[in-house]
């Protein structure tokens, strides 16, 4: 989501153009190729579904618990908590979410660049999962990527996101999803700014922004 397309990659996973042989990472060249694809998209979000979509939309029979870092309403870190994963049916998610948020989070879609509500947001606050409200990113790590998607150099807590390899569409990327509800958020790339050198390219439609004082 910056300079070109959306979706991200690194860590346990990916975004891209030229396939990177290193699992979970993609280079700038891959990024540029992805951007070209995004630029040509005419829809508000991509209706193409990748293998990541299956994981996001399929209810788990035995979801089991997950350990995440919880944050209070005023943005303060509370600490680790083991909770039961949020699991809902397709019908339930569709009823809860807007059409674009449903397509992005449950079917790994991508909103069109420069159309999201937070790509150019500069307020102080926290970005929470639109599906389960898990804290995902802080405005303190948000930066201007020039891609048209909200971008961050790190999550608010690594435990709150899951990074998986995404080899869809002939490119290697690292998909990022919510650790609690499996909502697809975007991709992470290794062309970000210091101190991490990462660019978490997220969909505005996958998150809700909570403004803090």
LINVENFEN-V284485 format. One record per residue. RES is the residue in one letter. SS is DSSP state (H for helix, E for strand, L for the rest). OMEGA is omega in radians with two decimals (NA if undefined). NEAR is the number of other ideal C-beta (glycine too) atoms within 8 Angstrom. Layout:
res = <RES;RES>
ss = <SS;SS>
omega = <OMEGA;OMEGA>
near = <NEAR;NEAR>
//
This chain:
res = <X;X;X;X;X;X;X;X;X;X;X;X;X;X;X;X;X;X;X;X;X;X;X;X;X;X;X;X;X;X;X;X;X;X;X;X;X;X;X;X;X;X;X;X;X;X;X;X;X;X;X;X;X;X;X;X;X;X;X;X;X;X;X;X;X;X;X;X;X;X;X;X;X;X;X;X;X;X;X;X;X;X;X;X;X;X;X;X;X;X;X;X;X;X;X;X;X;X;X;X;X;X;X;X;X;X;X;X;X;X;X;X;X;X;X;X;X;X;X;X;X;X;X;X;X;X;X;X;X;X;X;X;X;X;X;X;X;X;X;X;X;X;X;X;X;X;X;X;X;X;X;X;X;X;X;X;X;X;X;X;X;X;X;X;X;X;X;X;X;X;X;X;X;X;X;X;X;X;X;X;X;X;X;X;X;X;X;X;X;X;X;X;X;X;X;X;X;X;X;X;X;X;X;X;X;X;X;X;X;X;X;X;X>
ss = <L;E;L;L;E;L;L;L;L;L;L;L;L;E;L;L;L;L;L;L;L;L;L;L;L;L;L;H;H;H;H;H;H;H;H;H;H;H;H;L;L;L;L;L;E;L;L;L;L;L;H;H;H;H;H;H;H;L;L;L;L;L;L;L;E;E;E;E;E;E;E;L;L;L;L;L;E;E;E;E;E;E;E;E;L;L;L;L;L;H;H;H;H;H;H;H;L;L;H;H;H;H;H;H;H;H;H;L;L;L;E;L;L;L;L;L;L;L;L;L;L;L;L;L;E;E;E;E;E;L;L;L;L;L;E;E;E;E;H;H;H;E;E;L;L;L;L;L;L;L;E;E;L;L;L;L;L;H;H;H;E;E;E;E;E;E;L;H;H;H;L;L;E;E;E;E;E;E;L;L;L;L;L;E;E;E;E;E;E;L;L;L;L;L;L;L;L;L;E;E;E;E;L;H;H;H;E;E;E;E;E;L;L>
omega = <3.04;-3.11;3.13;-2.97;3.12;3.11;-2.85;3.13;3.00;3.09;-3.12;-2.91;-2.97;2.94;2.98;-3.13;3.09;-3.08;3.13;-3.11;-3.14;-3.11;3.06;-3.14;3.09;-3.06;-3.12;-3.13;3.13;-3.11;-3.12;3.14;-3.13;-3.12;-3.13;-3.14;-3.10;-3.10;-3.11;-3.11;-3.14;-3.11;3.13;3.04;-3.10;3.12;3.10;-3.11;-3.13;3.10;3.14;-3.10;-3.12;-3.14;-3.10;-3.05;-3.10;3.13;3.13;3.11;3.13;-3.06;3.14;-3.12;3.09;3.13;-3.13;3.07;-3.12;3.12;-3.12;-3.13;3.13;3.04;-3.13;3.14;3.13;-3.14;-3.11;3.10;3.10;-3.08;3.07;-3.13;3.09;-3.11;3.12;3.12;3.09;-3.12;-3.14;3.11;-3.10;3.13;-3.09;-3.00;3.03;-3.14;-3.10;3.12;3.11;-3.11;-3.12;-3.03;-3.06;-3.14;3.08;3.09;3.14;3.11;-3.13;-3.13;3.10;3.12;-3.12;-3.08;-3.05;-3.09;-3.12;-3.13;-3.11;3.14;3.13;3.13;-3.10;3.09;-3.12;3.14;-3.13;-3.10;-3.04;3.09;3.07;3.11;-3.06;-3.10;3.11;3.10;-3.12;3.13;3.12;3.13;-3.13;-3.10;-3.13;-3.10;-3.12;3.07;3.09;-3.07;-3.09;3.11;2.98;3.10;3.10;3.07;-3.10;3.14;-3.06;3.10;3.10;3.14;-3.10;-3.13;3.13;-3.12;-3.12;3.07;3.06;3.12;-3.13;-3.14;3.07;-3.14;3.13;3.14;3.12;-3.10;-3.11;-3.00;3.14;3.13;3.08;-3.09;-3.09;3.12;3.10;-3.11;-3.12;3.11;-3.13;-3.11;3.05;0.10;-3.08;-3.08;-3.10;3.09;3.08;-3.08;-3.00;3.05;3.08;-3.08;-3.12;-3.06;3.00;-3.10;3.10;-3.10;3.13;-3.13;NA>
near = <17;11;8;13;16;16;15;19;20;14;7;9;17;20;18;18;12;10;10;11;4;5;6;12;11;19;10;6;8;18;17;11;12;16;13;11;11;14;9;6;9;3;7;6;12;7;7;6;7;10;8;13;13;7;10;14;9;6;7;9;4;4;7;7;7;10;8;13;13;10;11;7;4;6;10;6;7;8;6;8;9;6;9;7;12;8;7;8;6;8;6;8;14;9;6;7;12;6;6;11;12;12;12;16;17;14;12;11;15;14;15;11;14;6;8;12;6;10;12;4;10;4;7;7;11;14;16;12;15;11;13;9;7;12;13;15;15;11;12;5;10;10;9;4;12;6;14;13;17;14;16;13;14;8;10;12;10;6;9;14;12;9;13;11;12;17;10;9;6;5;15;13;20;21;19;15;14;15;10;13;12;11;14;18;14;17;17;18;19;12;8;13;7;5;4;8;9;11;15;15;18;19;17;13;14;14;16;8;12;10;6;8;3>
//
